[in-house]
């Protein structure tokens, strides 16, 4: 991770999934891939932390969906909120920025999977844009 050590809290819309992150978090990256579009209804903005730094204060609603051979997505089975993305077998987990109670000093630093952007919007900012994965370019 490249920055932002502070305890952060977050939850889904209904509170059936609530968590604390006690470690470094990566700045926020906007993912425009087809899976994020279908999961979130638009692009997704994610920070990331080490799996060991994430603990749950409530997980009764937490469900996991294996979205591909290499990844799974965590969501609330009660309100439907999409909250997490993680590579299978990895030691880090991406956390939807909108699920955090406060992003504090975390900032949007770039975009990935820009080749998948649909026709109804375009990117007008000056942040780095990758056609696919950044391959760790934001770490």
Buried (B, 14 or more C-beta within 10 A) or exposed (E): BEEBEEEBEBBBBBBBBBBEBBBBBBBBBBBBBEBBBEBBEBBBBBBBBBEEBBEEEBBEBBBEEEBEEEBBBBBBBBBEBBBBBBEEEEEBBBBBBBBBEEBEEBEBBBBBBBEBBEEEEEEEEEEBBBEEEBEEEBE
